[in-house]
Amino acid sequence: MATSSKKTSGKKAVRRTVRTKAATSRRAGKTATKPQSAGKPRTAKKPVSAPMPAGERVIAETSRRMVAAAAAACEEKKAQDVRILELDAMDAGFTDFFLIASGTNERQTQTIADEVELRLKRDFGTYPNSVEGKRLGEWILLDYVDFVVHIFLAEKRAFYDIERLRKSAKHVDAVELQKALRRKTASTRKRVAAKEATASHMTS
């Protein structure tokens, strides 16, 4: 009986050892050769592209026209120290221009903001994507996506000093911008007229 008991316990020990080895082997196999999900293939991470240099950035002529029109609206409502900043390419991920102007009191800053909105709506059929601070009138922000208009009370403008925070930005003279746009428009009209004249001559 003792011999039979020993044989039985020995067989059980062997079976446990075999099961343990088999389970360990299966786990090792799963870890080493875990199949990739067919529905979600792995893709290599896209390399982060270097920012485009400022000289290679193309700004739509319409954006320049709207900035010039907004600056003219500020001037018409007697805004002070109107400045246009063309932002560096590193900042161009969210906008191309800042238009900054000052008013002497809250009512004037609100009037300037109203005139900018009216002018751009009338001349370009466009509206700001968002408007902030208009109720208080201390710092009004009109976000037109391609450019952002900041209208400050003089003391708030000096306090926040966003011009200093954008040291890499290029200052654009509003009058010169308007002149350049007029010259470009005249040149484009001449080219179109010349093409039309050539086409008319060829068909006649």
Protein Blocks (a to p, Z undefined) as FASTA:
>chain_A
ZZmmmmmmmmmmmmmmmmmmmmmmmmmmmmmmgccdfklccdddddddddddfklpccdf
klmmmmmmmmmmmmmnopahiacddddfklmmmbmbdcddddfbfklmmmmmmmmmmmmm
mmnopacfbdehklnomaccddehjaccddddfklmmmnommlmmmmbccddfklmmmmm
mmmmmmmmmmmmmmmmmmmmmmZZ
